[in-house]
Amino acid sequence: MNIPDFDVLKKNILFRTMSDDDIREVVDTMDPHVRKFRKHDMIAQDGDHVTSMAIVLSGCVHLFHIDPNGNSNLLDVLGPGDMMGMLNAVGKYRLHISAEATEETEALFLNVDSLLRENVLTAPTQIRFLQNLTMALAQKAHRLTIKLEDSIRRSTREKLQDYLSAKYHKAKSRTFSIPLNRQELADFLFVDRSAMSNELCKMRDEGLLKFEKSKFELLIEMPITDEETDPNEEP
């Protein structure tokens, strides 16, 4: 297969320490195919059975779940190098979330069944990929645990503080922009939009932060959650 962008794939933990030739070799064993999506196209829906995981090559994808009351909960925002459907493809579980392209998006789909269940893993590249896949599964489980912990916090302010602190650590600056509008941020934090907006205004009035649309500045008095480093993230 003609792999479109090795640099994007190398951002993913699955292909860590692999050369371009190694990546091509292991990808070719998993029935690879690239799909393009327009803005608002559904990539996958709640209840689907998937056999392939996907790596975002370009664009942006929102993972979300709609509860029985019709409330949308935004679970994750994916960009180039991020993957979706890994747990479902490996474990053969049906999806409990949906995936929507929020702009023109391209994704590489890989059928892990052909590698994990149909092949005898003897090639060094396959064994290395399996090692990386194990670490990727552990990383995903850890992030889901953190997301669960955040979702059961009772305070909207605590949720905002943790989210903005994470963006501060990523940007390494007290001034940064977030990739979500107000409704999307409320959905991501599992809070009511009005309550969240009110809390942001209170935090601004208390001199903790400034904001304009998606741009935020955390002031000196703003409590910042300690950064939890991921031992599997490259420095």
Solvent accessible surface area in square Angstrom, and as a share of the most:
residue,aa,sasa,rsa
1,M,78,0.35
2,N,138,0.71
3,I,11,0.06
4,P,66,0.42
5,D,57,0.30
6,F,35,0.15
7,D,104,0.54
8,V,14,0.08
9,L,0,0.00
10,K,84,0.35
11,K,141,0.60
12,N,7,0.04
13,I,14,0.07
14,L,0,0.00
15,F,2,0.01
16,R,56,0.20
17,T,110,0.64
18,M,10,0.04
19,S,57,0.37
20,D,55,0.28
21,D,100,0.52
22,D,32,0.16
23,I,0,0.00
24,R,91,0.33
25,E,86,0.39
26,V,0,0.00
27,V,0,0.00
28,D,66,0.34
29,T,39,0.22
30,M,0,0.00
31,D,91,0.47
32,P,26,0.16
33,H,79,0.35
34,V,50,0.29
35,R,107,0.39
36,K,162,0.69
37,F,13,0.06
38,R,176,0.64
39,K,116,0.49
40,H,119,0.53
41,D,40,0.21
42,M,74,0.33
43,I,17,0.09
44,A,20,0.16
45,Q,99,0.44
46,D,67,0.34
47,G,30,0.29
48,D,58,0.30
49,H,140,0.63
50,V,35,0.20
51,T,81,0.47
52,S,22,0.14
53,M,0,0.00
54,A,2,0.02
55,I,0,0.00
56,V,0,0.00
57,L,10,0.05
58,S,48,0.31
59,G,15,0.15
60,C,26,0.15
61,V,0,0.00
62,H,17,0.08
63,L,9,0.05
64,F,28,0.12
65,H,57,0.25
66,I,93,0.47
67,D,33,0.17
68,P,138,0.87
69,N,130,0.67
70,G,53,0.51
71,N,83,0.42
72,S,43,0.28
73,N,35,0.18
74,L,6,0.03
75,L,50,0.25
76,D,49,0.25
77,V,36,0.21
78,L,9,0.04
79,G,18,0.18
80,P,61,0.38
81,G,6,0.06
82,D,59,0.30
83,M,30,0.14
84,M,17,0.08
85,G,20,0.19
86,M,8,0.04
87,L,63,0.31
88,N,23,0.12
89,A,1,0.01
90,V,28,0.16
91,G,29,0.28
92,K,114,0.48
93,Y,146,0.56
94,R,104,0.38
95,L,9,0.04
96,H,106,0.47
97,I,44,0.22
98,S,12,0.08
99,A,5,0.04
100,E,39,0.17
101,A,0,0.00
102,T,32,0.19
103,E,85,0.38
104,E,135,0.60
105,T,5,0.03
106,E,37,0.16
107,A,0,0.00
108,L,0,0.00
109,F,22,0.09
110,L,0,0.00
111,N,33,0.17
112,V,0,0.00
113,D,23,0.12
114,S,22,0.14
115,L,0,0.00
116,L,45,0.22
117,R,119,0.43
118,E,131,0.59
119,N,60,0.31
120,V,126,0.72
121,L,45,0.23
122,T,99,0.58
123,A,27,0.21
124,P,96,0.60
125,T,9,0.05
126,Q,20,0.09
127,I,75,0.38
128,R,71,0.26
129,F,0,0.00
130,L,65,0.32
131,Q,112,0.50
132,N,18,0.09
133,L,4,0.02
134,T,77,0.45
135,M,79,0.35
136,A,1,0.01
137,L,47,0.23
138,A,54,0.42
139,Q,18,0.08
140,K,57,0.24
141,A,53,0.41
142,H,81,0.36
143,R,113,0.41
144,L,85,0.43
145,T,85,0.49
146,I,61,0.31
147,K,38,0.16
148,L,111,0.55
149,E,91,0.41
150,D,41,0.21
151,S,29,0.19
152,I,122,0.62
153,R,74,0.27
154,R,244,0.89
155,S,40,0.26
156,T,29,0.17
157,R,66,0.24
158,E,71,0.32
159,K,14,0.06
160,L,0,0.00
161,Q,41,0.18
162,D,24,0.12
163,Y,20,0.08
164,L,0,0.00
165,S,1,0.01
166,A,57,0.44
167,K,44,0.19
168,Y,53,0.20
169,H,37,0.17
170,K,167,0.71
171,A,49,0.38
172,K,172,0.73
173,S,45,0.29
174,R,76,0.28
175,T,58,0.34
176,F,16,0.07
177,S,74,0.48
178,I,8,0.04
179,P,80,0.51
180,L,6,0.03
181,N,86,0.44
182,R,43,0.16
183,Q,78,0.34
184,E,46,0.20
185,L,0,0.00
186,A,0,0.00
187,D,27,0.14
188,F,39,0.16
189,L,14,0.07
190,F,68,0.28
191,V,29,0.16
192,D,91,0.47
193,R,117,0.43
194,S,72,0.47
195,A,46,0.36
196,M,0,0.00
197,S,35,0.22
198,N,90,0.46
199,E,30,0.13
200,L,1,0.00
201,C,47,0.28
202,K,111,0.47
203,M,2,0.01
204,R,102,0.37
205,D,108,0.56
206,E,97,0.44
207,G,28,0.27
208,L,20,0.10
209,L,1,0.00
210,K,113,0.48
211,F,46,0.19
212,E,128,0.57
213,K,171,0.72
214,S,43,0.28
215,K,111,0.47
216,F,1,0.01
217,E,62,0.28
218,L,1,0.01
219,L,44,0.22
220,I,135,0.69
221,E,125,0.56
222,M,6,0.03
223,P,70,0.44
224,I,43,0.22
225,T,48,0.28
226,D,128,0.66
227,E,96,0.43
228,E,118,0.53
229,T,104,0.60
230,D,35,0.18
231,P,127,0.80
232,N,28,0.14
233,E,85,0.38
234,E,108,0.49
235,P,182,1.14
